[in-house]
Amino acid sequence: MNIGIIGCGNISRAYFNGAKNTDLLTIKACADMRLEAAKERAEQYGVEALSVEELLADPEIELVVNLTIPRAHVEVGLQCLEAGKHTYSEKPFGVDIESGKRLVDKGRETGLRVGCAPDTFLGAGVQTSRKAVDEGAIGRPIAGTAFMCGHGHESWHPNPAFYYDLGGGPMLDMGPYYVTALVNILGPVKRVAAVTTKAFNERLATSDGAKGQVLPVHVTTHLAGTIEFVNGCIVTMIMSFDMWRHALPCIELYGTEGSIKVPDPNGFGGDVRVAKSRGEWESVELAFPNNARMIGVIDMVQAIKSGRPHRVSGDLAYHVLEVMTAFDRSSESGEHIVMQSTVARPAAMPTGLAEWAVEA
């Protein structure tokens, strides 16, 4: 399948490099609102550089990978669908549930596929964790914790302003990895209760390339809450850009017969560890290849060819978006937020696959 890429920023390199590992797809062209950025990537990877309009008009391109900024994800996705092309976007699915629903509905209306990152949950770490939980390694999941805590990007990122603008913040930036991994393992969410805040109204950039810039903070930067899943499991979550140091785990799940440490969901591998009852932590052998970014697009292309559901679906991404945005809505209202959407768990990856391979 010929695919096109819209958005030629830093993350596009991972997609171009990932495409080299499969014969299921070919990147035919790339586009960016800054034509010079598209030309740079096109020259680097041997593809055509086009305007967005030219790429969408190319009849040979069947699927578009949308790597634009978060606030443009939905609008660009809608343009792709209107042009008769399947669409897969970087996370988050959108910046609010209203716009996200427009994209889901348009996909259903057109009969075209809608997909969205993250695809890290298809990697060895989360898939091995799911397999262990599904096979009863910890009994029935009762509770869990999920933490992503740091002090933001202004001290090291060359363009940190985005992380404090609409579509940024710790929840919409990093939450997709954590919530998607949890939904993959535990299933859909029932409701959320949370309190959110921000430590600073402005931040001062000290990183190379942005030093001295004053960064207005337009989003909450410390979000603490409880997620109740349909299966009854209750997970405590903190997403923060307001913490200097901590010793909290990425994800742990606690069941009737033991506990499991799920590795960093912003990665494809990691160390999965299980403690049975009163026993010590023991590492679990990874049962899947690690893979890397682009495996979700590969799965989507194969699913389109085979007619099966793709794992990185718009329905999954929309449910995750509703969960993430529920934290601020709960804090503002002082109430639980009951999810209006639901989603089936994506099919587990089969064991025995080679790296970069998916089943037909």
Protein Blocks (a to p, Z undefined) as FASTA:
>chain_A
ZZddehjafklmmmmmmmmmpckbccfbdcdfblklmmmmmmmnopacddfklmmmmmkb
mbdcdfbdfklmmmmmmmmmmnopacdddddfblbfklmmmmmmmmmmnopacddddfkl
mmmklmmmmmmmmnopnopafbdcdddddebjklmpcblmlmmmghiajklmmmmmmmmm
mmmmnopcfbdcdddddfbfbdcdfbehiaoiacddfbdfbdcdddddfkopacdddddf
kbfbdcbdfbdcddfkbccddddfkbfbbjddddehjbccdddddfbdfbjghjlmmmmm
mmmmnopacfkbfklmmmmmmmmmmmmmmmmnopacddfbdcdddddddehiaehiacZZ
